[in-house]
Amino acid sequence: MARRATIQDLAKRAGVSVSTIDRIMNGRDNVRGGTAEKVLQAAEELQFYALPSLRSRLKVETAKLRLGFLLQQSHRTFYRTIAAALREAAENFPEPVEAVIEHLDDLSPEIVADRMLRLGESVQALAVVTAEHARVSSAIEALAAKGVATYALISELTASCGTGYFGLDNWRVGRTAGWAISGLSRREGKLAILVGNHRYRCQELNESGFRSYCREHAAGFTMLEPLQTFEDTGVAREVTEQLLRREPDLAGIYISGGGMTGALQAITASGRGRDIVTVGHELTDHTREGLINGTLSMVFAHPIQRLAQETISQMHRDLAAGTPPGKKVMTFDVLGPENI
């Protein structure tokens, strides 16, 4: 009969002292994450008799990592979906991680910067969705001075201390939109682009990529100046209605910013949905219906579950290694009426 492994055997295999094992077993001291991993691995290899209680003890004693996430309005399906995915990714992460998630209704740079600083007081790293602004950059630098790294989520940000980024290659997204609209259109004509706010770098890059592709491959189309929706459904509907009245030869619309619902309402009401190639972002109830009824031709979407998992993993990895905030650029999903 095989001899049962003792505490001395476990200490030797893990490379720690017997007193360390004793403190862990009796809950008399905290243990660092690296030591916990070594002890657990050694216990599993030895089939240590107290492995279940050891696992429980180490899970309790290992410090929980608090990661902050500052998202935009909670009434928007996209951000509710991201919040749920982040919570799930944190709960399923192999190390103890707490996702502290907040939504902001007021997106003014002053409010965003203030909330970043306050949230940064209780977390070890922060990911934020916001527009580029000097106040936001200043908040990023103030957090960095306190040892709190900032990551841009969805839309890149800049600061002198450097920031991380989780999202798409938005220039390529824009070029793909140009390829889709020019390729699907039955006729040449004018092309419009709707942006929420020019301070979102993702939307600026969407527009840049869109124009880049059309200059190179769609010379027969005329590009109109971008229309701003201010990320608002009502504004988006109004500017789209005006666009449709003003441009009878409109061939395509690229909706790259907020206000998607309002723009789709205007296109549907005009009765021109099947004559105009419209491309948008993210799969929601509204965009799904648009794809089904023909108002939308194509949607580019973030792989939200993978985005959340990669975000949690990269932030944890950077903090564990003590390295500057890293970047993770992901491929995007291309969705049409036949694959939703």
HELIX and SHEET records of a PDB file:
HELIX    1   1 ILE A    7  ALA A   14  1                                   8    
HELIX    2   2 VAL A   18  MET A   25  1                                   8    
HELIX    3   3 GLY A   33  LEU A   46  1                                  14    
HELIX    4   4 LEU A   51  GLU A   61  1                                  11    
HELIX    5   5 THR A   77  ASN A   92  1                                  16    
HELIX    6   6 PRO A  109  LEU A  119  1                                  11    
HELIX    7   7 ALA A  134  ALA A  145  1                                  12    
HELIX    8   8 ASN A  170  LEU A  184  1                                  15    
HELIX    9   9 ARG A  201  HIS A  217  1                                  17    
HELIX   10  10 THR A  233  ARG A  246  1                                  14    
HELIX   11  11 MET A  260  SER A  270  1                                  11    
HELIX   12  12 ASP A  285  ASN A  293  1                                   9    
HELIX   13  13 ILE A  304  ALA A  321  1                                  18    
SHEET    1   A 6 VAL A  97  HIS A 103  0                                        
SHEET    2   A 6 LEU A  65  LEU A  71  1                                        
SHEET    3   A 6 ALA A 125  VAL A 128  1                                        
SHEET    4   A 6 ALA A 149  LEU A 153  1                                        
SHEET    5   A 6 GLY A 164  LEU A 168  1                                        
SHEET    6   A 6 LYS A 327  MET A 330  1                                        
SHEET    1   B 3 THR A 222  MET A 223  0                                        
SHEET    2   B 3 LYS A 190  VAL A 195  1                                        
SHEET    3   B 3 LEU A 227  GLN A 228  1                                        
SHEET    1   C 6 THR A 222  MET A 223  0                                        
SHEET    2   C 6 LYS A 190  VAL A 195  1                                        
SHEET    3   C 6 LEU A 250  ILE A 255  1                                        
SHEET    4   C 6 VAL A 277  HIS A 281  1                                        
SHEET    5   C 6 MET A 298  ALA A 301  1                                        
SHEET    6   C 6 ASP A 333  LEU A 335 -1                                        
END                                                                             
